[in-house]
Amino acid sequence: MVNSVVCVKQVPDVAELRIDPMTHNVIREGVPSILNPDDRIGIEEAVRIKEKHGGRITVLSMGPPQAKAALFECLTMGADNAILLSDRAFAAADTLATAYTLARAIKKYRNDFDLIICGRRAIDAETGQTGIQIAEQLDIPHVAYVKNVELFPEQRKVVVKREVEDHIETIEAPLPILLGVMEGLNKPRLATLREIIRSKNKEIKVVNVVELGGDLNLYGLKGSPTWVAKVYPPPPKAGGIIKSGGTRETVTELVKILVEKKLIN
Ligand SMILES: Cc1cc2nc3c(=O)[nH]c(=O)nc-3n(C[C@H](O)[C@H](O)[C@H](O)COP(=O)(O)OP(=O)(O)OC[C@H]3O[C@@H](n4cnc5c(N)ncnc54)[C@H](O)[C@@H]3O)c2cc1C
């Protein structure tokens, strides 16, 4: 048996996001919310592990009440129950405060976990820090950029492949562990109508700050030692060299430039 906790975030669909040209702030109004794509991969992996080894999958999210929709989607994919951490005290959290909140909930509600799965990154704030910080707070190992997972529950170990810049690492590590998963690991399933109907009976527990307990100074804005000073589009790139015409001379000239710039030998 492998008990998993999958951390999922409801994010704005960034394809629909626009920057206000005057204030340079992100315009969130009217932007649809979706389940973070890496987290959908995390749920799929947890369900595949459950199908092979048994166990229970809890999905966990910190967010506003409407994040229930993302959690429900996870239930339709095969998760067993869901917890939504929702309170004004959790708002305006940076990644440290977010990780504190999620780690505290895991300790309080699912301390029997073998595996915690996070996405590599959330497509909105995109720091890729939250999973690593949860692992630190729970004092367990973590592996990020995971593209393949093989569980050996009897031996209390996992073998993962992680993709780094120009090679793939194979890592063997003990359970419990936190894995940061990324695209290419699996192809998430679409929920069947039967699962959608069945999921209406599954629990989505909503937890506020009083129920969660802990140190009030470590939640939300109060618990956030970092803040966003400014948001602005990157400066436009300087123009490159454009050579037109497909003649032997232009190609020779281009190759010469690339060699001079040491881009080719
Ligand atoms: C300096 C700073 C200030 C910020 N201030 C604010 C603010 O004022 N208001 C505000 O709304 N946001 C704020 N944010 C954004 C907020 O901190 C992030 O949404 C949150 O901490 C997660 O970081 P991320 O989106 O980079 O996730 P990543 O670290 O990229 O996410 C990796 C994975 O962690 C898990 N995860 C991340 N967030 C959650 C979550 N909420 N619930 C469950 N799992 C999760 C998911 O599995 C996800 O795939 C701020 C961020 C920074 C860096």
The ligand as a Gaussian input file, in Angstrom:
#p B3LYP/6-31G(d) Opt

LIG

0 1
 C        7.447000      37.122000      -3.339000
 C        6.073000      36.556000      -3.575000
 C        4.943000      37.226000      -3.102000
 C        3.676000      36.729000      -3.363000
 N        2.554000      37.411000      -2.956000
 C        1.339000      36.919000      -3.232000
 C        0.169000      37.593000      -2.884000
 O        0.246000      38.677000      -2.319000
 N       -1.047000      37.050000      -3.176000
 C       -1.122000      35.850000      -3.820000
 O       -2.245000      35.368000      -4.080000
 N       -0.037000      35.184000      -4.190000
 C        1.185000      35.686000      -3.928000
 N        2.285000      35.032000      -4.336000
 C        2.113000      33.795000      -4.995000
 C        2.119000      32.697000      -3.986000
 O        3.214000      32.755000      -3.131000
 C        2.225000      31.433000      -4.750000
 O        1.034000      31.255000      -5.451000
 C        2.432000      30.204000      -3.888000
 O        3.312000      30.464000      -2.851000
 C        2.952000      29.083000      -4.726000
 O        4.080000      29.471000      -5.447000
 P        4.136000      29.176000      -6.986000
 O        2.848000      29.602000      -7.599000
 O        5.396000      29.724000      -7.491000
 O        4.156000      27.600000      -7.027000
 P        5.336000      26.615000      -7.386000
 O        6.306000      26.593000      -6.281000
 O        5.838000      26.889000      -8.765000
 O        4.452000      25.305000      -7.383000
 C        5.010000      24.002000      -7.330000
 C        3.961000      23.051000      -6.838000
 O        3.661000      23.338000      -5.465000
 C        2.285000      23.020000      -5.210000
 N        1.552000      24.232000      -4.827000
 C        1.899000      25.519000      -5.034000
 N        0.971000      26.341000      -4.513000
 C        0.024000      25.556000      -3.957000
 C       -1.201000      25.802000      -3.264000
 N       -1.646000      27.037000      -3.046000
 N       -1.922000      24.738000      -2.846000
 C       -1.491000      23.463000      -3.060000
 N       -0.351000      23.180000      -3.713000
 C        0.392000      24.197000      -4.161000
 C        1.732000      22.452000      -6.516000
 O        1.909000      21.068000      -6.511000
 C        2.636000      23.100000      -7.560000
 O        2.666000      22.399000      -8.773000
 C        3.549000      35.536000      -4.087000
 C        4.709000      34.873000      -4.544000
 C        5.949000      35.377000      -4.300000
 C        7.168000      34.633000      -4.816000

